[in-house]
Amino acid sequence: MKQVQVPSERRGDVRGLRFSVLGGARSGLAVASLLASKGAHVFVSDKAAEELMQEAALTLKHLGIPFEFGGNSDRVLEADALVVSPGVPSEAPIVQKALAAGIEVLSELEVASWYCKAPMIAITGTNGKTTTTSLTARMFYDARQSAVVAGNIGTAFSEVVGQTTPDGVAVLEVSSFQLDHIRSFHPRVAMILNITPDHLDRYGHSLEKYIASKQRIFENQEDGDVLIYNTDDEVTRSAVEGHARAGIRLLPFSLTPAGRALGGDGATVDGGMLTVTLSGERHHVIPPGEISIRGEHNLANAMAATLAGMSRGVMPASIRATLKNFKGVEHRLEFVRQVDGVEYVNDSKATNVDSVWYALRSFTKPLIVLMGGRDKGNDYSRLIEPVREHVKSIVAIGESADKVFAAFASIVPVTSSSTMQDAIAAARDRAVPGDIVLLSPACASFDWFRDYEHRGRVFKEIVMALPSRAS
C-alpha cells in the first residue's frame, strides 16, 4: 500500500493520494479542505448523528468532498492514510482497524505542519497551555513580528497554515492527543510547561504513556533547536533531561534561582526580577509584581513565554511592555464584575484538580468556590490544604456534586446546587464585601454544558445580570 511521503522541507506532495478524515468538526473540516486543495482525494467520516452535522454537510458539499455521518463504515479504510481529529481516541475501533491494515494514522497537526512556511513554536503541558500560547503570540505581535496562532487553542492549524511566512512564526498550543499521531512535526521551539495526571482514560490510566505522549513534542528537534521546560516540576524535568537529544538547546525555567537546572541559560526570579540568561548573558526583564496576570503559575507561564520570545529575537524591553499589559485569556482567572463589594471570577477552563490548586493559591481574599461537573477520576486530596487556607465556602455543582461534598464538607461549609443560576445565588448569599466568588470546577463541563467555554459564558451572563442590593 502506498504511504504518504513527507519531504524534508515538510511539504507533503499528496496529489492523487487518498485520505480519510475522522471527525467532521472544526479541525476535521479544516484538514479535509487543506488536503483537497493540495490535490488529494478526501473522504470525511463522523459518528455524530446526521441531524447534528448539517452545517458540516453544507461545507463539505460546497467543497465537493464526500462524507458520511452517523457511523464509521469500512469506506474509511479505502485510504493511504487516516487523519484523526483530537477528539477521536486511538482506541477507537476504526482507528485500530486502520493500524491493523497498515494504513498510516496521522494527526491534523502533523498534516498541517507539512505546509508551514514559518518556524513553529509548539507549547504543551497539562495546565497553562492557552495562557502561555496567547502570551507568546502577543509578544511577537507587540514586537511587530508576524505570528499565526493555532492548535488546541481553538483554531485548527490547517485553517491558517496558508497564512504563515518564512519571516514570521507559528505559535501552536499542542495537546497530547495531537502529538499521538505525529511523524515529522518539527517545532524549532518546543515547550513543556508541566505534566500532571489528566486524560489518563485515553492512555489506559497510565501516567507513563501520557508522559511519553508529551515527550513527542521534541522527538524531531535538531541541533540548535530550543526546548523550554519547567525544572520545578519533577515529572517534566525527568521527561526532558536525559531524553532530549544532544545538540538541542535546553532552556529550563524555575521560580527560584536554586531550582533552575544546569546552572546556565534559562529563566528564574533573581534579586526581585524575572531574569533570563541566554548564551551566558543575563537580562533583568521585569519585577514579577508588574506582570499583569496573577499567580505563581502565571509567573511560570510568563518565564516560558519570555524564553520563547527572546530565543527568537524579541527584545527584553518589548517583552516587558507585553507582560505589563497582557490581560490573560477568557475563562482563565478572568475577572467578570464586582457587585456589592464582591468580585466574581470565571475560571471555567480549570477542568482538572491541578488547575484549581493554582487558582486557589492566586488569591489572598476569602473565596467562595463553585466546583464540580463531569468528574474525570479526580483525587481532591491535593486541594485540601489550599481549600483550608483560602476557601470559606464551596458550592458543589454538576454530576460530581456529591463527590465534591464528601471531599470538603469536613473542612469548609459545602452546599449543592442543581443549576448555575442557583449556584451563583447560593454563593452570593454566603459572600460579604471583600470576598471573591470563583468558578473553578476541576471537572469537565459536559454534564450541563457543551464545553468549558459555554459554562464560562453562562456564568458571566448570570453575574452580569445580578442587580446591586444597594440600589
SULKA-V909978 format. One record per pair of residues at least 6 apart in sequence whose C-alpha atoms are under 7 Angstrom apart, sorted by the first residue. I is the first residue (numbers start at 1). J is the second residue. If there is no record, write none. Layout:
I;J
I;J
This chain:
1;80
2;80
3;80
3;104
4;80
4;81
5;12
6;12
10;113
10;114
10;115
11;114
11;115
12;114
14;38
14;39
14;40
15;38
15;39
15;40
16;39
16;40
16;41
17;40
17;41
17;80
18;40
18;41
18;42
18;79
18;80
18;81
19;40
19;41
19;42
19;43
19;79
19;80
19;81
19;82
19;83
20;42
20;43
20;44
20;76
20;79
20;81
20;82
20;83
21;28
21;32
21;43
21;44
21;45
21;82
21;83
21;84
22;28
22;44
22;45
22;46
22;83
22;84
22;85
23;44
23;45
23;46
23;84
23;85
24;44
24;45
24;46
24;56
26;156
27;85
27;108
27;156
28;85
30;156
30;158
30;159
31;108
31;158
32;42
34;158
36;42
42;65
43;65
43;66
43;67
44;66
44;67
44;68
45;67
45;68
45;69
45;72
46;68
46;69
46;70
46;71
46;72
47;69
47;70
47;71
47;72
48;69
48;70
48;71
49;69
49;70
50;69
50;70
60;66
72;94
77;98
80;103
80;104
81;103
81;104
81;105
82;103
82;104
82;105
82;106
83;105
83;106
83;107
83;108
84;106
84;107
84;108
85;107
85;108
86;177
86;178
89;202
99;105
105;181
106;181
106;182
107;178
107;181
107;182
109;157
109;178
110;182
110;183
110;184
110;185
112;157
112;158
112;161
113;185
115;161
116;161
116;164
117;164
117;165
117;166
118;164
118;165
118;166
118;167
118;168
118;169
118;170
119;169
119;170
119;187
119;188
120;169
120;170
120;171
120;187
120;188
120;189
121;170
121;171
121;172
121;187
121;188
121;189
121;190
122;171
122;172
122;173
122;174
122;187
122;189
122;190
122;191
123;129
123;133
123;172
123;173
123;174
123;190
123;191
123;192
124;173
124;174
124;175
124;191
124;192
124;193
125;192
125;193
125;194
125;195
126;194
126;195
126;196
126;198
127;194
127;355
128;301
129;173
130;153
130;173
131;328
131;329
132;301
132;302
132;305
133;171
133;172
133;173
135;305
135;326
136;305
136;309
137;147
137;149
137;171
139;309
139;319
139;322
140;146
140;147
140;309
141;147
142;318
142;322
143;314
143;318
145;168
146;168
146;169
147;168
147;169
147;170
147;171
148;164
148;169
148;170
148;171
149;170
149;171
149;172
150;156
150;157
150;171
150;172
150;173
151;157
151;172
151;173
151;174
152;173
152;174
152;175
153;173
164;170
176;213
176;214
179;213
179;216
179;217
180;213
184;220
185;220
186;220
186;221
187;221
188;221
188;225
188;226
189;225
189;226
189;227
189;308
190;217
190;218
190;226
190;227
190;228
191;227
191;228
191;229
192;228
192;229
192;230
193;229
193;230
194;230
194;233
194;236
195;235
195;236
197;207
200;206
200;207
200;210
203;209
203;210
215;239
218;244
221;248
222;247
222;248
223;247
223;248
224;247
224;248
224;249
225;248
225;249
226;248
226;249
226;250
227;248
227;249
227;250
227;251
228;250
228;251
228;252
228;304
229;251
229;252
229;253
230;236
230;237
230;252
230;253
230;254
231;237
231;252
231;253
231;254
231;259
231;260
231;261
232;254
232;259
251;265
251;266
252;260
252;261
252;266
252;267
253;260
253;266
253;267
253;268
253;303
253;304
254;260
254;267
254;268
255;268
255;269
255;300
256;268
256;269
257;268
257;269
257;270
260;268
264;280
265;277
265;278
265;279
265;280
266;276
266;277
266;278
267;275
267;276
267;277
267;303
267;307
268;274
268;275
268;276
269;275
272;287
273;284
273;285
273;286
273;287
273;288
274;284
274;285
274;286
274;287
274;288
275;282
275;283
275;284
275;285
276;282
276;283
276;284
277;283
285;316
285;320
286;320
288;299
290;324
291;323
291;324
292;323
292;324
292;325
292;326
292;327
293;327
293;328
294;362
295;361
295;362
296;362
297;358
306;319
331;346
331;347
331;348
331;349
331;453
331;456
332;346
332;347
332;348
332;349
333;345
333;346
333;347
334;345
334;346
334;347
335;344
335;345
335;346
336;344
336;345
336;346
336;460
337;343
337;344
337;464
338;344
339;468
340;433
340;468
340;469
340;470
341;433
341;434
342;431
342;432
342;433
342;434
342;435
342;436
343;435
343;436
343;437
344;436
344;437
344;438
345;437
345;438
345;439
346;438
346;439
346;456
347;438
347;439
347;440
348;439
348;440
348;441
348;452
348;455
348;456
349;452
350;356
350;440
350;441
350;442
351;441
351;442
351;443
351;444
352;442
352;443
353;378
353;380
353;442
356;440
356;442
357;383
357;386
360;386
360;390
361;386
365;434
365;435
365;436
366;390
366;391
366;392
366;435
366;436
367;390
367;391
367;392
367;393
367;435
367;436
367;437
367;438
368;391
368;392
368;393
368;394
368;427
368;436
368;437
368;438
369;393
369;394
369;395
369;437
369;438
369;439
369;440
370;394
370;395
370;396
370;397
370;438
370;439
370;440
370;441
371;394
371;395
371;396
371;397
371;439
371;440
371;441
371;442
372;396
372;397
372;398
372;400
372;401
372;404
372;441
372;442
372;443
373;397
373;398
373;399
373;400
373;441
373;443
373;444
373;445
373;447
374;398
374;399
374;400
374;443
374;444
374;445
374;446
374;447
375;400
375;443
375;444
376;443
380;407
388;411
392;412
393;412
393;413
393;414
394;413
394;414
394;415
395;414
395;415
395;416
395;417
395;423
395;427
396;404
396;405
396;414
396;415
396;416
396;417
397;416
397;417
397;418
398;418
398;447
398;448
399;447
401;416
405;414
417;423
420;459
421;462
427;437
444;452
445;451
445;452
445;455
449;455
